[in-house]
């Protein structure tokens, strides 16, 4: 009985430490992910609205390491949203005169 209790507390401690490690990693990576999604949205906007390619083909323009970025297209407003779910998201809107314009950054 005592052994089960020790194993239970040990497992709980391990889960808490693992969750804390994941939270710390996400906190430390957020600035890099914000930069990455901003770059990804800008690249995808140029690919989609300047070159006229389908959004799925824009992923091949990404640099290595950008595989976690998800793209979404709103064709009515000509807006591309790049995101890493639950961590970072940026939008870029195409303007015929100004080109691909990012929305102001909101921390």
N, CA, C and O atoms as a MOPAC input file, in Angstrom:
PM7 MOZYME 1SCF
protein

 N      0.82700 1    -1.19300 1     0.00000 1
 C      0.00000 1     0.00000 1     0.00000 1
 C      0.86900 1     1.25400 1     0.00000 1
 O      0.60400 1     2.20500 1    -0.73600 1
 N      1.92000 1     1.24500 1     0.84300 1
 C      2.80100 1     2.41100 1     0.90700 1
 C      3.56300 1     2.59200 1    -0.40700 1
 O      3.81500 1     3.72100 1    -0.83000 1
 N      3.92600 1     1.49700 1    -1.04200 1
 C      4.63700 1     1.56700 1    -2.31300 1
 C      3.76200 1     2.20400 1    -3.39000 1
 O      4.24700 1     3.00200 1    -4.19100 1
 N      2.47500 1     1.85400 1    -3.41300 1
 C      1.55700 1     2.45800 1    -4.38200 1
 C      1.44500 1     3.95600 1    -4.18300 1
 O      1.39300 1     4.71900 1    -5.14800 1
 N      1.40700 1     4.37300 1    -2.93400 1
 C      1.29200 1     5.79900 1    -2.63400 1
 C      2.54300 1     6.53700 1    -3.11000 1
 O      2.44400 1     7.62900 1    -3.66900 1
 N      3.70400 1     5.95300 1    -2.89100 1
 C      4.95300 1     6.57200 1    -3.32400 1
 C      5.00000 1     6.65900 1    -4.84700 1
 O      5.41100 1     7.68000 1    -5.39900 1
 N      4.58300 1     5.59900 1    -5.52300 1
 C      4.56600 1     5.60100 1    -6.98500 1
 C      3.56600 1     6.63300 1    -7.49900 1
 O      3.84300 1     7.33600 1    -8.47100 1
 N      2.40800 1     6.72700 1    -6.85300 1
 C      1.39600 1     7.70900 1    -7.24900 1
 C      1.90800 1     9.13400 1    -7.12600 1
 O      1.73500 1     9.94300 1    -8.03700 1
 N      2.54200 1     9.44100 1    -5.99200 1
 C      3.09400 1    10.79200 1    -5.80900 1
 C      4.24000 1    11.05600 1    -6.77700 1
 O      4.38800 1    12.16900 1    -7.28200 1
 N      5.04000 1    10.04500 1    -7.03200 1
 C      6.13900 1    10.19600 1    -7.99500 1
 C      5.61200 1    10.47600 1    -9.40300 1
 O      6.14200 1    11.32400 1   -10.12100 1
 N      4.56000 1     9.74900 1    -9.78300 1
 C      3.96200 1     9.97400 1   -11.10600 1
 C      3.35900 1    11.36900 1   -11.19000 1
 O      3.49600 1    12.04500 1   -12.21000 1
 N      2.69200 1    11.80200 1   -10.12700 1
 C      2.11100 1    13.15200 1   -10.10600 1
 C      3.20300 1    14.21900 1   -10.21200 1
 O      3.05100 1    15.19700 1   -10.94400 1
 N      4.28800 1    14.02800 1    -9.48900 1
 C      5.40000 1    14.97800 1    -9.55200 1
 C      6.00400 1    15.02200 1   -10.95600 1
 O      6.35400 1    16.09100 1   -11.45700 1
 N      6.12100 1    13.86400 1   -11.57900 1
 C      6.66100 1    13.80600 1   -12.93500 1
 C      5.74700 1    14.53500 1   -13.92400 1
 O      6.23700 1    15.24600 1   -14.80100 1
 N      4.44900 1    14.37100 1   -13.79700 1
 C      3.49100 1    15.04600 1   -14.66700 1
 C      3.55500 1    16.55700 1   -14.47300 1
 O      3.52200 1    17.31000 1   -15.44700 1
 N      3.64500 1    17.00400 1   -13.22600 1
 C      3.73100 1    18.43600 1   -12.93500 1
 C      5.02000 1    19.02200 1   -13.52000 1
 O      4.99900 1    20.10000 1   -14.11400 1
 N      6.12800 1    18.32100 1   -13.35400 1
 C      7.40400 1    18.79700 1   -13.90800 1
 C      7.35500 1    18.83900 1   -15.44000 1
 O      7.86600 1    19.77600 1   -16.05300 1
 N      6.75300 1    17.84300 1   -16.04300 1
 C      6.63800 1    17.81600 1   -17.49200 1
 C      5.76800 1    18.97100 1   -17.99400 1
 O      6.11300 1    19.62500 1   -18.97800 1
 N      4.64800 1    19.22100 1   -17.32400 1
 C      3.77700 1    20.33000 1   -17.71800 1
 C      4.48500 1    21.67300 1   -17.55300 1
 O      4.34800 1    22.56000 1   -18.39600 1
 N      5.23900 1    21.82100 1   -16.47000 1
 C      5.99300 1    23.05700 1   -16.25400 1
 C      7.05600 1    23.23900 1   -17.33800 1
 O      7.28000 1    24.35500 1   -17.80500 1
 N      7.69500 1    22.16900 1   -17.72900 1
 C      8.70100 1    22.23900 1   -18.78700 1
 C      8.09900 1    22.64100 1   -20.12500 1
 O      8.67300 1    23.45200 1   -20.85100 1
 N      6.94600 1    22.07600 1   -20.45000 1
 C      6.26900 1    22.42600 1   -21.69900 1
 C      5.83900 1    23.89400 1   -21.68000 1
 O      6.00200 1    24.60500 1   -22.67100 1
 N      5.28700 1    24.34500 1   -20.54400 1
 C      4.85900 1    25.74200 1   -20.42800 1
 C      6.05400 1    26.69600 1   -20.55500 1
 O      5.95200 1    27.72600 1   -21.22100 1
 N      7.16600 1    26.36400 1   -19.93000 1
 C      8.36300 1    27.20200 1   -20.02600 1
 C      8.89700 1    27.22700 1   -21.45600 1
 O      9.28200 1    28.28300 1   -21.95900 1
 N      8.92000 1    26.07600 1   -22.10400 1
 C      9.38100 1    26.01400 1   -23.49000 1
 C      8.50200 1    26.87300 1   -24.40000 1
 O      9.01200 1    27.62600 1   -25.22900 1
 N      7.18500 1    26.75900 1   -24.24500 1
 C      6.26400 1    27.56500 1   -25.06200 1
 C      6.46700 1    29.05100 1   -24.79900 1
 O      6.43600 1    29.85600 1   -25.73100 1
 N      6.67500 1    29.42100 1   -23.53600 1
 C      6.91000 1    30.82800 1   -23.19000 1
 C      8.19200 1    31.34500 1   -23.84000 1
 O      8.21900 1    32.46000 1   -24.36100 1
 N      9.23900 1    30.54900 1   -23.81000 1
 C     10.51600 1    30.96900 1   -24.39200 1
 C     10.47600 1    30.99800 1   -25.91300 1
 O     11.17800 1    31.79800 1   -26.53200 1
 N      9.66800 1    30.14200 1   -26.52400 1
 C      9.60400 1    30.05700 1   -27.98000 1
 C      8.61500 1    31.04800 1   -28.59800 1
 O      8.64700 1    31.25200 1   -29.81200 1
 N      7.74400 1    31.66700 1   -27.80900 1
 C      6.71100 1    32.54900 1   -28.34600 1
 C      7.27100 1    33.67500 1   -29.21700 1
 O      6.71900 1    33.90600 1   -30.29300 1
 N      8.32800 1    34.38800 1   -28.82500 1
 C      8.84800 1    35.44900 1   -29.71000 1
 C      9.30700 1    34.91500 1   -31.07100 1
 O      9.06700 1    35.55200 1   -32.09700 1
 N      9.95600 1    33.76700 1   -31.08700 1
 C     10.39200 1    33.18200 1   -32.35900 1
 C      9.19000 1    32.73400 1   -33.18200 1
 O      9.19000 1    32.87300 1   -34.40500 1
 N      8.17500 1    32.20300 1   -32.52500 1
 C      6.98100 1    31.77300 1   -33.25000 1
 C      6.21800 1    32.96900 1   -33.80600 1
 O      5.67900 1    32.88900 1   -34.91000 1
 N      6.16100 1    34.07200 1   -33.07100 1
 C      5.51900 1    35.28900 1   -33.58800 1
 C      6.24500 1    35.77800 1   -34.84200 1
 O      5.61100 1    36.15600 1   -35.82800 1
 N      7.55000 1    35.76900 1   -34.79800 1
 C      8.33600 1    36.16300 1   -35.96300 1
 C      8.09100 1    35.21300 1   -37.13100 1
 O      7.92500 1    35.64600 1   -38.27100 1
 N      8.07000 1    33.92400 1   -36.83800 1
 C      7.85600 1    32.92200 1   -37.88100 1
 C      6.49300 1    33.01000 1   -38.52700 1
 O      6.38200 1    32.89500 1   -39.74800 1
 N      5.44000 1    33.21400 1   -37.72500 1
 C      4.10700 1    33.28700 1   -38.32400 1
 C      3.93000 1    34.58800 1   -39.10900 1
 O      3.21900 1    34.61100 1   -40.11300 1
 N      4.57000 1    35.66600 1   -38.65900 1
 C      4.52100 1    36.91100 1   -39.42100 1
 C      5.19400 1    36.75200 1   -40.78100 1
 O      4.66900 1    37.19700 1   -41.80200 1
 N      6.34300 1    36.12400 1   -40.78200 1
 C      7.06000 1    35.85400 1   -42.03700 1
 C      6.24800 1    34.91300 1   -42.92500 1
 O      6.13100 1    35.13000 1   -44.13100 1
 N      5.69100 1    33.86800 1   -42.31800 1
 C      4.89700 1    32.91100 1   -43.07800 1
 C      3.67500 1    33.54400 1   -43.72000 1
 O      3.34700 1    33.23800 1   -44.86600 1
 N      3.00000 1    34.42300 1   -42.99100 1
 C      1.82600 1    35.09900 1   -43.54000 1
 C      2.21900 1    36.00400 1   -44.69900 1
 O      1.51200 1    36.07000 1   -45.70500 1
 N      3.32900 1    36.69200 1   -44.56500 1
 C      3.78700 1    37.59600 1   -45.63200 1
 C      4.17500 1    36.82800 1   -46.89200 1
 O      3.82500 1    37.22800 1   -48.00300 1
 N      4.89500 1    35.72900 1   -46.71500 1
 C      5.29200 1    34.89200 1   -47.84600 1
 C      4.05300 1    34.29700 1   -48.52900 1
 O      3.95500 1    34.29400 1   -49.75600 1
 N      3.11900 1    33.80000 1   -47.73200 1
 C      1.90600 1    33.19000 1   -48.29200 1
 C      1.03700 1    34.22400 1   -49.00200 1
 O      0.41900 1    33.90900 1   -50.01900 1
 N      0.97800 1    35.44200 1   -48.49100 1
 C      0.20800 1    36.50100 1   -49.14000 1
 C      0.78600 1    36.78700 1   -50.52300 1
 O      0.03900 1    36.89500 1   -51.49600 1
 N      2.08700 1    36.90800 1   -50.61800 1
 C      2.72500 1    37.14400 1   -51.90900 1
 C      2.50200 1    35.98700 1   -52.86800 1
 O      2.24600 1    36.18900 1   -54.05500 1
 N      2.60000 1    34.79400 1   -52.35000 1
 C      2.38100 1    33.59400 1   -53.16500 1
 C      0.94800 1    33.54300 1   -53.67700 1
 O      0.70900 1    33.26400 1   -54.85200 1
 N      0.00100 1    33.81300 1   -52.78800 1
 C     -1.42400 1    33.65900 1   -53.12200 1
 C     -1.95800 1    34.81300 1   -53.97300 1
 O     -2.61300 1    34.58000 1   -54.98900 1
 N     -1.68600 1    36.05000 1   -53.56700 1
 C     -2.33400 1    37.18600 1   -54.21400 1
 C     -1.46300 1    37.93800 1   -55.21500 1
 O     -1.99500 1    38.67000 1   -56.04900 1
 N     -0.16000 1    37.78400 1   -55.16000 1
 C      0.69700 1    38.42700 1   -56.15900 1
 C      1.01900 1    37.42900 1   -57.27200 1
 O      0.92600 1    37.75700 1   -58.45500 1
 N      1.40100 1    36.20700 1   -56.88200 1
 C      1.70900 1    35.19300 1   -57.88200 1
 C      0.46900 1    34.45700 1   -58.36700 1
 O      0.48700 1    33.86600 1   -59.44600 1
 N     -0.61600 1    34.48400 1   -57.58100 1
 C     -1.86200 1    33.83200 1   -57.98300 1
 C     -1.86500 1    32.32100 1   -57.82600 1
 O     -2.65700 1    31.63700 1   -58.47500 1
 N     -0.99600 1    31.78600 1   -56.97700 1
 C     -0.93000 1    30.34000 1   -56.76500 1
 C     -1.93100 1    29.89500 1   -55.70100 1
 O     -2.35700 1    30.70800 1   -54.88100 1
 N     -2.31500 1    28.61400 1   -55.70000 1
 C     -3.17700 1    28.10500 1   -54.63500 1
 C     -2.43800 1    28.11700 1   -53.30000 1
 O     -1.21600 1    27.97900 1   -53.25400 1
 N     -3.19000 1    28.28400 1   -52.21900 1
 C     -2.57800 1    28.40900 1   -50.89300 1
 C     -1.74200 1    27.18300 1   -50.52100 1
 O     -0.69200 1    27.32200 1   -49.89400 1
 N     -2.19200 1    25.99700 1   -50.89600 1
 C     -1.43700 1    24.78000 1   -50.54900 1
 C     -0.05100 1    24.77800 1   -51.16100 1
 O      0.87200 1    24.20500 1   -50.58100 1
 N      0.12300 1    25.40000 1   -52.31200 1
 C      1.44700 1    25.41300 1   -52.93900 1
 C      2.39000 1    26.39000 1   -52.25100 1
 O      3.59800 1    26.34300 1   -52.47900 1
 N      1.85600 1    27.27800 1   -51.41000 1
 C      2.68900 1    28.27500 1   -50.73800 1
 C      3.56000 1    27.66500 1   -49.63200 1
 O      4.57200 1    28.24900 1   -49.24600 1
 N      3.16900 1    26.50100 1   -49.12800 1
 C      3.96200 1    25.85800 1   -48.08000 1
 C      5.36500 1    25.51400 1   -48.56800 1
 O      6.30300 1    25.48700 1   -47.77100 1
 N      5.52300 1    25.25400 1   -49.86000 1
 C      6.86000 1    24.89300 1   -50.35000 1
 C      7.80100 1    26.09000 1   -50.39300 1
 O      9.00300 1    25.91800 1   -50.59500 1
 N      7.27600 1    27.30800 1   -50.20700 1
 C      8.12600 1    28.50000 1   -50.14100 1
 C      8.68800 1    28.73200 1   -48.73900 1
 O      9.55800 1    29.58200 1   -48.55200 1
 N      8.19600 1    27.98600 1   -47.76200 1
 C      8.64500 1    28.15500 1   -46.37500 1
 C     10.06000 1    27.61600 1   -46.19100 1
 O     10.50300 1    26.71000 1   -46.89600 1
 N     10.74100 1    28.19900 1   -45.23300 1
 C     12.07400 1    27.74600 1   -44.84900 1
 C     11.94900 1    26.47700 1   -43.99900 1
 O     10.88600 1    26.21900 1   -43.43400 1
 N     13.01800 1    25.68400 1   -43.90300 1
 C     12.98200 1    24.51300 1   -43.02000 1
 C     12.70300 1    24.94600 1   -41.57600 1
 O     13.23700 1    25.95000 1   -41.10500 1
 N     11.87100 1    24.18700 1   -40.89300 1
 C     11.50200 1    24.49600 1   -39.52000 1
 C     10.16400 1    25.19300 1   -39.40100 1
 O      9.66900 1    25.39500 1   -38.29200 1
 N      9.57100 1    25.56300 1   -40.51800 1
 C      8.29000 1    26.27100 1   -40.49000 1
 C      7.10500 1    25.33000 1   -40.70700 1
 O      6.00200 1    25.78100 1   -41.01400 1
 N      7.33000 1    24.04200 1   -40.54900 1
 C      6.29000 1    23.05200 1   -40.79400 1
 C      5.12100 1    23.16000 1   -39.82300 1
 O      4.02000 1    22.71000 1   -40.13800 1
 N      5.33900 1    23.75100 1   -38.64100 1
 C      4.27800 1    23.84200 1   -37.63000 1
 C      3.28600 1    24.96700 1   -37.92400 1
 O      2.24600 1    25.06000 1   -37.27100 1
 N      3.59700 1    25.81700 1   -38.89200 1
 C      2.73700 1    26.96600 1   -39.19700 1
 C      1.57400 1    26.53500 1   -40.08400 1
 O      1.75900 1    25.87900 1   -41.10900 1
 N      0.38000 1    26.91700 1   -39.66600 1
 C     -0.85000 1    26.62600 1   -40.40800 1
 C     -1.31200 1    27.90300 1   -41.10700 1
 O     -1.28400 1    28.98200 1   -40.51600 1
 N     -1.73600 1    27.78000 1   -42.36600 1
 C     -2.20400 1    28.93300 1   -43.14200 1
 C     -3.70600 1    28.84200 1   -43.38300 1
 O     -4.25000 1    27.75900 1   -43.59900 1
 N     -4.36600 1    30.00100 1   -43.34300 1
 C     -5.78600 1    30.09900 1   -43.68100 1
 C     -5.96800 1    31.31900 1   -44.57000 1
 O     -5.29100 1    32.33300 1   -44.39900 1
 N     -6.89100 1    31.21100 1   -45.52200 1
 C     -7.11600 1    32.26400 1   -46.51200 1
 C     -8.56100 1    32.73800 1   -46.43700 1
 O     -9.48900 1    31.93000 1   -46.46900 1
 N     -8.74800 1    34.05000 1   -46.33600 1
 C    -10.07400 1    34.64800 1   -46.43300 1
 C    -10.09800 1    35.41700 1   -47.75200 1
 O     -9.62400 1    36.55100 1   -47.82300 1
 N    -10.64700 1    34.80100 1   -48.78900 1
 C    -10.58900 1    35.40000 1   -50.12500 1
 C    -11.45900 1    36.64500 1   -50.25900 1
 O    -11.20800 1    37.47100 1   -51.13600 1
 N    -12.47400 1    36.79900 1   -49.41400 1
 C    -13.31800 1    38.00400 1   -49.48400 1
 C    -12.53400 1    39.24600 1   -49.10200 1
 O    -12.63900 1    40.28100 1   -49.76000 1
 N    -11.74600 1    39.14400 1   -48.03500 1
 C    -10.96000 1    40.29300 1   -47.57800 1
 C     -9.50800 1    40.23000 1   -48.05500 1
 O     -8.71700 1    41.13200 1   -47.77600 1
 N     -9.16500 1    39.16600 1   -48.77300 1
 C     -7.79700 1    38.94100 1   -49.24500 1
 C     -6.80600 1    38.95300 1   -48.08100 1
 O     -5.77400 1    39.62300 1   -48.12100 1
 N     -7.15000 1    38.20200 1   -47.06200 1
 C     -6.32900 1    38.13100 1   -45.85900 1
 C     -5.80900 1    36.71600 1   -45.65600 1
 O     -6.55700 1    35.74300 1   -45.75600 1
 N     -4.53100 1    36.61800 1   -45.37400 1
 C     -3.90100 1    35.33900 1   -45.03300 1
 C     -3.61100 1    35.37000 1   -43.53900 1
 O     -3.05400 1    36.34300 1   -43.02900 1
 N     -3.98800 1    34.30800 1   -42.84000 1
 C     -3.68000 1    34.16100 1   -41.42300 1
 C     -2.72900 1    32.99100 1   -41.26200 1
 O     -3.02200 1    31.87700 1   -41.69700 1
 N     -1.59800 1    33.24500 1   -40.63800 1
 C     -0.64000 1    32.19000 1   -40.31700 1
 C     -0.65900 1    32.01500 1   -38.80800 1
 O     -0.66500 1    32.99600 1   -38.06400 1
 N     -0.66700 1    30.76700 1   -38.35700 1
 C     -0.74900 1    30.54500 1   -36.91100 1
 C     -0.06200 1    29.25600 1   -36.50200 1
 O      0.08600 1    28.31400 1   -37.28000 1
 N      0.34600 1    29.26100 1   -35.25600 1
 C      0.72600 1    28.05400 1   -34.54300 1
 C     -0.33800 1    27.95000 1   -33.46000 1
 O     -0.34300 1    28.75600 1   -32.52900 1
 N     -1.23700 1    26.98200 1   -33.55900 1
 C     -2.39400 1    26.93700 1   -32.67600 1
 C     -2.04600 1    27.10100 1   -31.19400 1
 O     -1.12200 1    26.47100 1   -30.67900 1
 N     -2.81000 1    27.96100 1   -30.52900 1
 C     -2.72100 1    28.25700 1   -29.09400 1
 C     -1.46700 1    29.02800 1   -28.69300 1
 O     -1.26500 1    29.28800 1   -27.50600 1
 N     -0.61600 1    29.40300 1   -29.65800 1
 C      0.62500 1    30.08900 1   -29.29200 1
 C      0.78500 1    31.42200 1   -30.01900 1
 O      1.02000 1    32.44600 1   -29.37700 1
 N      0.66200 1    31.42600 1   -31.34800 1
 C      0.93700 1    32.64700 1   -32.10900 1
 C      0.06600 1    32.69600 1   -33.36200 1
 O     -0.26600 1    31.66400 1   -33.94700 1
 N     -0.29600 1    33.91600 1   -33.76200 1
 C     -1.10300 1    34.11300 1   -34.95700 1
 C     -0.85400 1    35.51500 1   -35.50700 1
 O     -0.76600 1    36.48100 1   -34.74900 1
 N     -0.74200 1    35.61800 1   -36.84300 1
 C     -0.56700 1    36.91900 1   -37.49500 1
 C     -1.37400 1    36.92500 1   -38.78000 1
 O     -1.56400 1    35.88800 1   -39.41600 1
 N     -1.85500 1    38.13100 1   -39.16300 1
 C     -2.62900 1    38.30200 1   -40.38400 1
 C     -1.93700 1    39.29800 1   -41.30800 1
 O     -1.33100 1    40.27200 1   -40.86200 1
 N     -2.04600 1    39.02800 1   -42.60300 1
 C     -1.53100 1    39.92300 1   -43.63300 1
 C     -2.63700 1    40.08900 1   -44.66900 1
 O     -3.22200 1    39.10700 1   -45.12700 1
 N     -2.92000 1    41.34300 1   -45.03400 1
 C     -3.97200 1    41.63500 1   -45.99800 1
 C     -3.35900 1    42.20500 1   -47.27000 1
 O     -2.46600 1    43.05100 1   -47.21800 1
 N     -3.85200 1    41.73000 1   -48.41400 1
 C     -3.34900 1    42.20800 1   -49.69700 1
 C     -4.09600 1    43.47100 1   -50.10700 1
 O     -5.32600 1    43.50800 1   -50.11000 1
 N     -3.34200 1    44.49200 1   -50.45000 1
 C     -3.88500 1    45.73500 1   -50.98400 1
 C     -3.32400 1    45.88800 1   -52.39700 1
 O     -2.11400 1    45.76300 1   -52.58400 1
 N     -4.16900 1    46.15400 1   -53.39700 1
 C     -3.67700 1    46.23800 1   -54.77700 1
 C     -2.60100 1    47.30600 1   -54.98800 1
 O     -1.76000 1    47.16300 1   -55.87500 1
 N     -2.61500 1    48.35600 1   -54.19700 1
 C     -1.62900 1    49.42400 1   -54.36000 1
 C     -0.39400 1    49.18400 1   -53.48600 1
 O      0.73700 1    49.33800 1   -53.94700 1
 N     -0.61500 1    48.80900 1   -52.22700 1
 C      0.47700 1    48.68500 1   -51.26100 1
 C      1.06400 1    47.28200 1   -51.15500 1
 O      2.12500 1    47.10100 1   -50.55600 1
 N      0.39600 1    46.29800 1   -51.72200 1
 C      0.88000 1    44.91300 1   -51.61900 1
 C      0.40700 1    44.26000 1   -50.33700 1
 O     -0.66900 1    44.58200 1   -49.83200 1
 N      1.19200 1    43.35900 1   -49.81400 1
 C      0.84100 1    42.59100 1   -48.61500 1
 C      1.19500 1    43.40300 1   -47.36900 1
 O      2.36400 1    43.67400 1   -47.09800 1
 N      0.16800 1    43.78100 1   -46.62500 1
 C      0.34900 1    44.62200 1   -45.44300 1
 C      0.00600 1    43.85900 1   -44.17000 1
 O     -1.12200 1    43.39200 1   -44.01900 1
 N      0.96100 1    43.72600 1   -43.25500 1
 C      0.66400 1    43.02500 1   -42.00100 1
 C     -0.18200 1    43.89300 1   -41.08600 1
 O     -0.07200 1    45.11900 1   -41.09300 1
 N     -1.02900 1    43.23900 1   -40.29800 1
 C     -1.77100 1    43.97100 1   -39.27700 1
 C     -0.78300 1    44.36600 1   -38.18400 1
 O      0.21500 1    43.67600 1   -37.97800 1
 N     -1.04600 1    45.45900 1   -37.48500 1
 C     -0.14300 1    45.83900 1   -36.39900 1
 C     -0.02600 1    44.73400 1   -35.35900 1
 O     -0.99800 1    44.04400 1   -35.05100 1
 N      1.16600 1    44.58200 1   -34.82900 1
 C      1.41700 1    43.54800 1   -33.81900 1
 C      0.74900 1    43.92400 1   -32.50700 1
 O      0.88700 1    45.04900 1   -32.02900 1
 N      0.02600 1    42.97700 1   -31.93200 1
 C     -0.61200 1    43.16200 1   -30.63100 1
 C     -0.14100 1    42.07700 1   -29.69600 1
 O     -0.58600 1    40.93500 1   -29.81000 1
 N      0.75300 1    42.39900 1   -28.76800 1
 C      1.27700 1    41.35800 1   -27.86200 1
 C      0.23200 1    40.77500 1   -26.94100 1
 O      0.53900 1    39.89700 1   -26.13600 1

